[in-house]
């Protein structure tokens, strides 16, 4: 790959500004377009001469789905795109699930200043690069004996939506699955994570930084 013609997507404009400044002086990088929502991105994609997508993992309120559903969509309909995921998520199980999607790079926002340019330069040379900040977290899975307890992509998606305040019935509608299936996937994920009820699950999600709403508020909703 010679020049990297990049699309960047994040629902926070200030993050887009930061990425633009970060990549400004990398000679092989051309930023083609920026998007704050994935619906507009997908509707515009056929018109763009790009070969790399740098995108946040969680961008809610998107008609095609976000997270794993969005990665699958891009992989299916735009297989020529190299995909780099840019995320705040530090849950080893979730990160492992993302990497299982055969993406080209995974960068934590916390380490973006050095890791994102390094990932893109590796991509330009035809190599995949996973920063040390990510590999260090992934080691938690093997050292703690969780190698056989990794969340599946569907389980990860269910937990992420649950953490955002959606009930099982709503998650089923959003993901076009039955309520029974969503309930089973949620229970399976809870078993793998070693939590026995919704309150414990929310506390766990909050502790690893993937709960996007106030935990006390969510616990109260469950209790009501």
Secondary structure, DSSP 8 states (H G I E B T S, - for coil): --SEEEEEE-S-HHHHHHHHHHHTT-TTEEEEEEESSHHHHHHHHTT---SEEEEES---S-TT--HHHHHHHHHHH-TT-EEEEEE----HHHHHHHHTT--SEEEEGGGHHHHHHHHHHHHHTT--EE-HHHHHHHHHHHHTT-TT----HHHHHHHHHHHTT--HHHHHHHHT--HHHHHHHHHHHHHHHT--SHHHHHHHHHHTT---S-HHHHHHHHH-
